[in-house]
Amino acid sequence: MIRVADKFLLFVFSLLVIVISFGTLLLVSGVISPEAMEPEPVWLLPALYSVSAILILLSLRFLYLSLRRSRSGAPSIDQRTDFGDIRISLETVENLSLKAASKVRGVRDLKARVRVTDAGLEISIRTVVDGETSIPSMTEEVQSSVKGLVEDITGIPVSFVSVFVANIVQSQTFKSRVE
């Protein structure tokens, strides 16, 4: 709810700054002459005070929002136990996934991404394979290895592990020269 209010305030602040900037630009460019404003309307001075006060308050609010520290920090998974709360960062789960996948033969360059859903964790693994191992059996082994290690160590159920094979590593063959 506060974020919606802050977005609305930012919208109002932006509109006020645009109107004031546009008016100043018209005054400076000579489109509106200061002499035309000579007989000041009675409502102009209180309106200027009000707009100035609103701009100052909005500026202070946005300054506070930009300087305050985020309470949440890194994205994490929160669990409650009998002894207290546990927070496990998503980076930790990603590293566990990479550790499990790297133990599978034939897997090379690895990247992991973790999403938290109601059903459990959804882990996506991106890899490059060596081309000498059967891809279906290797990816199935990666899936079971990642699911087992993450569930054993974190205690969080893994609902889905997807493996994306991005490429095959080209093995370099060297011809021996016989002279």
FIPADREN-918693 format. One record per atom (N, C-alpha, C): x, y, z. Coordinates in steps of 0.2 Angstrom, whole numbers, plus 5000, padded with zeros to 4 digits. Example, Ala and Ser with C-alpha at 12.3 -4.5 7.8 and 13.67 -1.06 7.14 Angstrom:
506649725039
506249785039
506649845039
506449895035
506849955036
506450005039
This chain:
500449945000
500050005000
500450065000
501050065004
501450125004
501750134997
501950084994
502250094987
501850124982
501150104983
500650144978
500650214980
500650234986
500650304989
501250334986
501850304987
502450334985
502450344977
502150304974
502150314966
501650364964
501150374968
500650434967
500950494969
501350494974
501650564976
502250574971
502550524969
503050544964
502750564957
502150544955
501850564950
501650644951
501350654956
501150724958
501750774958
502350754961
502950784961
503150804954
503150754950
503450754943
502950804939
502350804940
501850854937
502050924939
502050934946
502251004948
502851024946
503450984945
504051004943
504051024936
503650984932
503551004925
503151064923
502651074927
502251144926
502751204928
503051194934
503451254936
504051264931
504351204929
504851214924
504651244917
504051224915
503751254909
503651324910
503351344916
503151414917
503851454917
504351434920
504951464921
505251474914
505251424910
505451424903
505051474899
504451484900
504051534896
504251604898
504351614905
504651674907
505251694905
505751654905
506451664903
506451674895
506051634891
506051644884
505751704882
505351744886
505051804884
504351794881
504051734881
503351714879
502851754884
503051744890
502651784895
503051834898
502851894898
503251954901
503151964908
503651974912
503551994919
503052044920
503052094915
502552154916
501852134916
501752074912
501052044912
500752024918
501252004923
501051974929
501052034935
501152104932
501252154937
500652164942
500052164939
499452164944
499352094947
499752084952
499652014955
498951994958
498751944955
498051914958
498151904965
497651914969
497651904976
497751834978
497551784974
497651714976
498351684974
498751724970
499351704968
499851684973
499951734978
500451724983
500351664988
499751654990
499551594994
499651534990
499551534984
499551474979
500351454979
500751504978
501451494977
501751464984
501551494989
501751464996
501551394996
500951374995
500651304995
501051264991
501151284984
501551234980
502251224982
502551284985
503251274987
503251224993
502751234998
502751195004
502651115001
502251104997
502151034994
502751014991
503051054987
503651024984
504251014989
504351054994
504851034999
504650975003
504050965004
503850905008
503950845004
503750844997
503850784993
504550774992
504950824991
505750814990
506050784996
505850805002
506050775008
505850705009
505250685007
505050615007
505450575002
505550594996
505950554991
506650554993
506950604996
507650604999
507650555004
507250545008
507250495014
507150425010
506750415005
506650355002
507350334999
507650374996
508250364992
508850344997
508850375003
509350365008
509250305013
508650285014
508550235019
508850165016
509050125020
509250055019
508650005018
508749965014
508249915013
508249865018
507649845021
507649805027
507749735025
507449715019
507449645017
508149625015
508649665012
509249635010
509249595004
509549535004
509549494999
508949454999
508649434993
508049384993
508249324996
507749305001
507849245005
507249205005
507349145008
506749095010
506749095017
506149115020
506049115027
505749055030
505949025035
505648965038
505648975045
505048955048
504948955056
505048885059
505448875064
505548815067
505348825074
505348765078
505248775085
505748815089
506348825086
506848865090
506948935087
506548955082
506649015079
506549025072
506749075069
506749085062
507349075058
507249045052
507849035048
507749065041
508249105039
508249135032
508849105028
508649085022
509149055018
509149095011
509749125010
509749165004
509649124997
509349154992
509249114986
509949104983
510449144984
511149134982
511349074985
511249054991
511448994994
511148934990
510548934989
510248884985
510448874978
510648934975
510948934968
511648894969
512048914974
512648884974
512648804976
512148784980
512048714981
511848684975
511448714971
511248684964
511848674960
512248724960
512848724955
513348664958
513448664964
513848614967
513648544965
512948534966
512648464964
512748444957
512648494953
512648484946
513348474943
513848514946
514548504944
514848434945
514548394950
514748334951
514548274946
514148294941
513848254936
514348254930
514548194928
515048184923
514748214916
515148254913
514948284906
514748354906
514648374912
514348444913
514948494913
514848554910
515348604910
515048664913
515148724909
514948784911
514248784914
514148804920
513548804924
513248864926
512648874926
512248934929
511648914932
511448944937
510848924940
510348984942
509748974942
509249024944
508748984948
508549024954
508048994958
507449034959
506849004959
506249044960
505849014966
505549044970
505149024975
504349024973
504048964974
503348964972
503048934978
502348924978
501948894983
502148824984
502248794978
502348714978
503048704980
503548744981
504248734983
504648774978
505248754978
505748794974
505748764967
505848814962
505948794955
506648814953
507048764951
507748784950
507848764942
508148814939
508348814932
509148814931
509348764928
510048754927
510248764920
510748804918
510948814911
511648784911
511748744906
512448704906
512648704898
513348684898
513648664892
513948594893
513848554889
514048484890
514648464885
514948404887
515548394883
515448354877
514848334876
514648304869
514848224869
515148204874
515248124874
514848084879
514448124882
513948094887
513248094884
512848044885
512148044883
511748104887
511448154883
511148214886
510548194890
510148144888
509548134892
509748104899
510148054899
510348024905
510748074909
511148114906
511548164910
511048214913
510548244909
510148294912
509748264918
509548204917
509148164922
509548164929
510148144928
510548144934
510648204937
510748264933
510848324936
510148344939
509648334937
508948344940
508948314947
509048244947
508948214953
509548234958
510148244956
510648264960
510548334963
510248384959
510148444962
509548444967
509048414965
508448404969
508648374976
509048314976
509148284982
509648324986
510148354984
510548394988
510248454991
509848494987
509548554990
509048534995
508648484994
508148464999
508448435005
509048395004
509348375010
509648425015
510048475011
510348525015
509948585018
509448605014
509048655016
508348635019
508148575018
507448555020
506948585017
507048625011
506448655007
506348605001
505648595000
505548554995
505648584988
505948544983
506048564977
505548534972
505148584969
504548554965
504748544958
505248574956
505448574948
506148594947
506548544943
507148564941
507248554934
507348614930
507448614923
508148624921
508348584916
509048584913
508948614906
509348664905
509448684898
510148674895
510148634890
510848624887
510948674882
511448724883
511548784879
511948764873
512448714874
512948704869
513348644870
513748624866
514148564867
514848594866
515348574871
516048594870
516348564865
516748604861
517048574855
517748554858
517848484857
518448464860
519048474854
519648494857
520148514852
520548454851
520648434845
521048384843
521748404840
522248384842
522848404839
523148344835
523448364829
523748314825
524448314827
524748254828
525448254829
525848254823
526348294823
526748294817
527348244818
527348204813
527948164812
528448184806
529048194808
529448214803
529948164802
